[in-house]
Amino acid sequence: FYRQSRPGTADLGAVIDFSAPRGSGPGARKVVRFQLSVSSVSDHDAHRAGLQPVSKWQAYGLQGYPGFIFIPNPFLPGYQWHWVKQCLKLYSQKPNVCNLDKHMTQEETQDLWEQSKEFLRNKEVNKRRPRSLLEKLRWVTLGYHYNWDSKKYSADHYTPFPSDLAFLSEQVAAACGFQGFRAEAGILNYYRLDSTLGIHVDRSELDHSKPLLSFSFGQSAIFLLGGLKRDEVPTAMFMHSGDIMVMSGFSRLLNHAVPKVLPSPQGESLPCCLETPLPTVLPRDSVVEPCSEEDWQVCTSYLKTARVNMTVRQVLATDQDFPVEPMEEKKRDITTEGFCHLDDENCQVKRVKLNPD
């Protein structure tokens, strides 16, 4: 899907960079401006979520991909710190589900942050040490927990969706013209430099009229947006820290992949936008919380060789319920069987047989 030899196929020389004015690279001729719904999100609500006023956002679409919207880093300076910390420190905790649950007990995965922070603080001292649990994390699911085995969501495999991420998602969706969006499920992907995400389509949600939101933090990556068929030539683009992608309408069910995470040109360092600290004084009703220097030190150590991606989706239409399934299938859905969908040469996923009772 990525390394193709036919003329005109995606390669590193044809990657669109939306962070440059009107995009750059040979594929930039496809780039068009997207008109945001500025009046749908107040400046106050945008600030509460750590975002600039919508009137200051840049948003782009791509010819041939109706419904695809790319928003280069609309976050206020320093506010990405909160979302990085949440992904590593809070969202990775129980009762949320992660790839490590397949071959570790719940007690062993209870607090990955506490078990890993000293390892990460001393990372520079001993680079040959074994990876911490946080560094072995590949995915976390929120809200309605996606079952990788059955490729379904279910009503009885649910934990409360984080209120701060729900608020952020609702503001971004509204700015893109999707008022009333409900954040019901999230999949967080944790990428090392050797990680990839294979070609796939996100079709398990029961309501495809609502958009898929994607938030990127940390090291840059290549994103490939293909067609309705797997063999259609994709368009390649950079995803930098803070960038947001929205897939809706026709683009909601397109094939896509992440074939490459790009190490920093300066060696193990953070993107410039993450060097600015989070303000010490935040709005009283902000969903963003302070981030201590100690916590950010751990996040910095992690992100120098990694990226984190949050995807948020609405699963059910208004007043829609999950279809009733046979009892045997329900038993299969609530197990933690599945597979690690992030390809990593060091990711050895052990399958375990669980007693369905």
C-alpha positions in Angstrom: 0.0 0.0 0.0 3.0 2.3 0.6 6.0 1.0 -1.4 4.6 0.8 -4.9 6.7 1.0 -8.0 4.1 2.4 -10.5 4.6 6.0 -11.5 2.6 8.5 -9.5 2.3 6.3 -6.4 3.0 7.6 -2.9 6.6 8.1 -1.9 8.4 10.4 0.5 9.0 12.9 -2.3 5.3 13.4 -2.8 4.1 13.9 0.8 1.8 16.8 1.4 2.7 19.1 4.3 -0.3 21.0 5.5 1.7 23.0 8.0 3.3 24.9 5.1 1.1 27.6 3.5 -1.5 25.8 1.3 0.5 22.7 1.7 3.8 21.8 0.0 5.1 19.0 -2.2 4.0 17.6 -5.6 0.6 16.5 -4.2 -0.2 20.0 -2.9 -2.1 20.8 -6.0 -4.9 18.7 -4.5 -5.1 20.9 -1.4 -8.1 23.2 -1.1 -9.2 25.5 1.8 -12.1 24.2 3.9 -14.5 26.7 5.4 -15.0 26.1 9.1 -18.2 26.9 11.1 -16.7 29.7 13.1 -19.9 30.7 14.9 -20.5 27.1 16.2 -17.8 27.3 18.8 -17.3 30.2 21.1 -13.8 31.5 21.8 -14.4 30.7 25.4 -15.3 27.1 24.8 -12.3 26.7 22.4 -10.1 28.1 25.2 -11.6 25.7 27.7 -10.5 22.8 25.4 -7.0 24.3 25.0 -7.7 25.5 21.4 -7.2 28.8 19.6 -10.4 30.6 18.5 -11.8 28.8 15.5 -11.4 32.0 13.4 -7.6 31.5 13.7 -7.6 27.8 12.6 -6.4 26.8 9.1 -8.4 24.0 7.6 -7.9 22.1 4.3 -9.5 19.5 2.2 -8.3 17.4 -0.7 -9.7 17.2 -4.2 -11.2 13.8 -4.7 -11.7 13.2 -1.0 -14.9 15.0 0.0 -15.4 15.0 3.7 -11.7 14.8 4.6 -10.6 17.8 6.7 -7.1 18.5 7.9 -6.5 21.1 10.6 -2.8 21.9 11.3 -2.1 22.3 15.0 -4.9 24.5 16.3 -3.9 24.1 20.0 -2.9 27.1 22.1 0.8 27.1 23.0 1.6 24.6 25.7 -1.9 23.0 25.8 -0.8 19.9 24.0 1.0 19.0 27.3 -2.4 18.1 28.9 -3.4 15.7 26.2 -0.1 14.0 26.1 -0.1 13.6 29.9 -3.7 12.2 29.8 -2.8 9.6 27.2 0.2 8.4 29.2 -0.9 8.9 32.8 -4.7 8.8 33.0 -6.3 7.1 29.9 -3.9 4.2 30.2 -5.3 3.3 33.7 -8.0 0.8 34.5 -10.9 0.3 33.9 -9.8 1.2 30.3 -8.5 -1.7 28.2 -5.1 -2.0 26.7 -3.0 -4.5 24.7 -1.1 -5.6 27.8 -4.2 -7.1 29.3 -3.9 -10.1 27.1 -0.9 -11.5 28.8 -0.8 -9.7 32.2 -3.1 -9.7 35.2 -5.3 -6.6 36.0 -3.1 -6.0 39.0 0.0 -5.9 36.9 -1.5 -3.3 34.5 -3.3 -1.3 37.2 -1.1 1.8 36.9 1.3 1.8 34.0 2.5 5.3 34.7 3.6 4.7 38.3 5.4 1.5 37.2 7.2 3.2 34.4 8.0 6.8 35.4 11.3 6.0 37.1 12.4 3.9 34.1 11.6 6.8 31.8 13.3 9.4 34.0 16.5 7.4 33.9 16.2 6.6 30.2 19.2 8.8 29.3 21.4 7.2 31.9 20.8 3.6 30.8 19.6 3.3 27.2 20.1 -0.5 27.1 17.6 -1.2 29.9 14.4 -3.2 29.1 11.4 -1.2 28.0 9.0 0.0 30.6 5.4 -1.0 30.5 4.4 2.4 29.0 6.9 1.8 26.2 5.3 -1.6 25.6 1.8 0.0 25.3 0.4 -0.2 21.8 -3.3 0.7 22.2 -5.9 1.7 24.8 -9.7 1.7 24.2 -12.1 4.1 25.9 -15.9 4.3 26.3 -17.4 1.5 24.2 -14.4 -0.8 24.1 -13.6 -2.1 20.6 -13.2 -5.9 20.4 -10.3 -6.6 18.1 -11.4 -10.2 17.6 -15.1 -9.7 16.7 -14.5 -6.1 15.3 -17.5 -5.0 17.2 -18.6 -2.7 20.1 -21.2 -3.9 22.6 -23.3 -2.3 25.3 -21.9 -4.5 28.1 -18.3 -3.7 27.4 -18.3 0.0 28.3 -16.7 2.4 30.8 -17.3 6.1 31.1 -15.7 8.1 28.3 -13.3 10.8 29.6 -15.2 14.1 29.9 -12.2 16.3 28.9 -11.6 14.4 25.6 -15.4 14.4 25.0 -15.5 18.2 25.3 -12.5 18.6 23.0 -14.0 16.3 20.4 -17.3 18.1 20.5 -15.7 21.5 19.8 -13.7 20.2 16.9 -16.7 18.4 15.4 -18.9 21.5 15.8 -16.3 23.6 14.1 -16.3 21.2 11.1 -20.1 21.4 10.9 -21.1 18.4 13.0 -23.1 19.9 15.9 -24.4 17.4 18.4 -21.5 14.9 17.9 -21.2 12.5 20.9 -17.8 11.1 21.8 -18.7 7.4 22.7 -15.6 5.4 21.8 -11.9 6.1 21.6 -8.9 4.2 20.4 -5.5 5.5 21.4 -2.5 4.2 19.4 1.0 4.4 20.9 3.7 4.3 18.2 7.4 3.7 18.6 9.8 4.6 15.8 9.5 1.1 14.4 5.7 0.9 14.6 3.3 1.0 11.7 -0.5 0.9 11.3 -1.7 -1.4 8.5 -4.2 -0.5 5.8 -7.8 -0.6 7.2 -11.2 1.0 7.2 -13.0 2.1 10.4 -16.5 0.7 9.8 -17.5 -1.0 13.1 -19.4 2.1 14.3 -23.2 1.7 13.7 -23.6 5.3 12.6 -21.3 6.3 9.7 -22.9 9.7 9.3 -20.8 11.0 12.1 -17.1 11.9 11.6 -14.0 10.1 12.8 -11.7 12.5 14.7 -7.9 12.0 14.9 -5.5 13.9 17.1 -1.7 13.5 16.8 1.0 14.3 19.4 4.8 13.7 19.5 7.0 12.7 16.5 5.7 13.2 13.0 4.4 10.4 10.8 3.3 9.6 7.3 -0.5 9.1 6.8 -1.8 7.5 3.7 -5.4 8.1 2.6 -6.5 5.6 0.0 -9.8 4.8 -1.7 -12.8 2.6 -1.3 -10.7 -0.4 -2.6 -7.5 -1.5 -1.0 -5.5 -1.3 -4.2 -6.3 2.3 -5.1 -3.2 4.6 -5.1 -3.1 6.6 -1.8 -2.3 10.2 -1.1 0.5 10.7 1.4 0.6 13.5 4.0 2.6 14.4 7.1 1.0 14.3 10.5 2.8 16.6 12.9 2.3 17.1 16.7 -1.1 18.9 17.3 -2.6 18.2 13.9 -6.2 17.1 13.7 -7.8 15.1 10.9 -11.5 14.6 10.4 -12.9 11.8 8.1 -16.5 12.3 7.3 -19.0 11.7 4.5 -17.4 9.9 1.5 -14.0 9.9 3.3 -15.4 8.2 6.4 -15.0 4.7 5.0 -11.8 5.1 3.0 -8.8 2.8 3.4 -6.0 4.5 5.3 -2.7 3.5 7.0 0.4 4.9 8.9 3.4 3.2 7.3 6.1 5.3 8.9 6.9 7.3 12.1 9.7 9.8 11.4 12.4 10.3 13.9 13.3 13.9 14.7 16.0 15.3 12.4 17.8 16.7 15.5 18.1 13.2 17.1 16.1 12.4 20.2 14.2 15.7 20.7 10.7 17.0 20.9 8.9 18.9 18.2 9.2 22.7 18.7 5.5 23.1 19.5 6.0 20.9 22.6 8.8 23.0 24.0 6.4 25.7 25.2 5.2 24.9 28.7 1.5 24.8 29.7 0.5 28.1 31.4 0.5 27.9 35.2 -2.8 29.9 35.3 -5.7 28.2 33.4 -9.3 29.3 33.0 -11.4 28.3 36.0 -13.8 26.1 33.9 -11.0 24.7 31.6 -11.1 21.0 31.0 -7.3 21.2 30.8 -5.4 20.5 34.1 -2.0 21.7 35.2 1.0 19.5 34.3 3.9 19.3 36.8 7.5 19.5 35.7 8.0 16.0 37.1 5.1 14.6 34.9 6.3 16.5 31.8 9.8 15.1 32.3 8.4 11.6 32.0 6.3 12.6 28.9 9.3 14.2 27.3 11.4 11.1 27.8 8.7 9.0 26.2 7.9 11.3 23.3 11.5 11.8 22.1 11.1 8.4 20.3 7.3 8.0 20.1 4.0 9.5 19.0 0.5 9.1 20.3 -2.7 9.3 18.3 -6.2 9.6 19.7 -9.1 8.7 17.5 -12.6 9.5 18.7 -15.9 8.3 17.2 -19.6 8.2 17.8 -20.8 4.6 17.8 -24.6 4.9 17.8 -27.1 7.2 16.1 -29.4 9.2 18.3 -31.9 6.9 20.0 -30.2 3.8 18.5 -29.4 0.7 20.5 -27.0 -2.2 19.8 -28.7 -5.1 18.0 -29.5 -8.1 20.1 -26.9 -10.8 19.6 -26.9 -14.5 20.3 -25.7 -15.4 23.8 -22.6 -17.3 22.5 -21.4 -14.3 20.5 -21.9 -12.0 23.5 -19.7 -14.2 25.6 -17.0 -14.0 22.9 -17.3 -10.2 22.7 -16.6 -9.6 26.4 -13.4 -11.5 26.5 -10.1 -9.7 26.1 -9.0 -11.8 23.2 -7.7 -9.9 20.2 -4.5 -8.8 18.5 -2.1 -5.9 18.5 -3.0 -3.9 15.4 0.1 -1.8 15.6 2.9 -3.7 13.8 6.1 -3.7 15.8 9.0 -6.1 15.5 9.3 -6.2 19.3 5.5 -6.7 19.9 5.0 -10.3 20.7 1.3 -10.7 21.5 0.5 -13.9 23.4 -2.9 -15.3 22.8 -4.7 -16.6 25.9 -7.7 -18.9 26.1 -10.3 -17.5 28.5 -13.1 -19.3 30.3 -16.2 -17.6 28.8 -18.0 -18.1 32.1 
